[in-house]
Amino acid sequence: MARVSTYLNFSNNTEDAFNFYKSVFGTEFNGAIARFGEIPPQEGMPPLADADKNLVMHVALPITGGHMLMGTDAPESMGFTVNKGNNVHINLHPDTRAETKKIFEKLSAGGTITMELQDMFWGNYFGSCTDKYGVNWMFACNAK
């Protein structure tokens, strides 16, 4: 079912932040915390720095009203710089790949594609963009 969630980027303190949010909302993580060290080797990509292997690649926490709060560490060694303004994304989960592509193309028009839509190792058809107004969007479709 289609849904929307909020995705937060942190500078190496995602786990601390999400443990705080967990205590605030009294809920449990949706699955285990995924670590960057779990990423399989990618052709053409340099090996992951040992210091980054335990950083949070993905965490999800249900909060109020069925809303899912998700987050990641954004390691500088991978080219990320967290600044106020780029640390929040609206994360869309469309029902179909066609709907994902259609919305992605419309939102990225006049903006910047930060990651082309593509099949990812965790099973989603995933991409991201910043629209022409500076709002960050992520797309995660699990339909095949």
C-alpha positions, 0 to 999 in steps of 0.5 A: 500500500502506498505511504509516505514517511520522513527520512532523516540524515545524521552526522554519525549519531543516528543510533543515539537520535533514534534511541531517543525518539524510541523513548519519546514515542514508546515504540520499537524499531521496525526490524533491525538497525541495518549497518553500512558494513552489511552492504555487499561489495559493489563493482567500481566502488572503493571498499568501505572504511572500517570506521564506517562499518558500524554506522547506521545505513537504515533504521525505521521507527513507527511514531504517531498516526501510522507515520514511519520515521526513518534515518541514516548516518551520512558518512563524509567518507562516502561524499555526504555533508549533513547541513540543516536543510539536507538532513530531511527527505520526504520518502514516498513509497508508491505502489508501482514502478510506473507510478514511482517513475512518473512522480520522480520525473515530475518532482525532479523536473527543474531540480536535481536528480541525486540518485537515478531510479534503480534496483537496489541490493535491498530489493527496492526500486530506489532513487532521490531528487531535490525539487526546484524549490529545494525540497528533498525527495526519496522514492522506494518502491518494492513492486517488481 
